[in-house]
Amino acid sequence: MSDLLERLRTRGWRLTAQRRVVAEVLDGDHVHLTADEVHARAIARLPEISRATVYNTLGEMVSIGEVIEVATDGRAKRYDPNAHRPHQHLVCSRCGTIRDVHPLGDPLAALPSGERFGFTVTDAEVTYRGLCPDCS
């Protein structure tokens, strides 16, 4: 069973056939699919699944914290199932490929207290940009 399916089952989330297929499509370490890509792959497994069901399921998974919504440079939002593994993203500026990366150190510690403007900082999102090997 995939990590995402196991997490959803542990939460007591009702796993309908449609929800199961969406979770299975999202399974993997470097998965960052758009909703349309999830829908296209889900149809191959469950032909009657609707686009609305995919969008709604993704929205529910994001709202319960089991999937991360990744938005980069005006491109379509992508969905990352690795919500419980701290990581950052490496994005190709040309083709949009996204990879999970695990840099050393705490990104919160990199922000000096004088640059916090009184905020209580609880999270940091760092995106590294460049060209992937295929686009270089």
Disulfide bonds with the S-S distance in Angstrom:
none
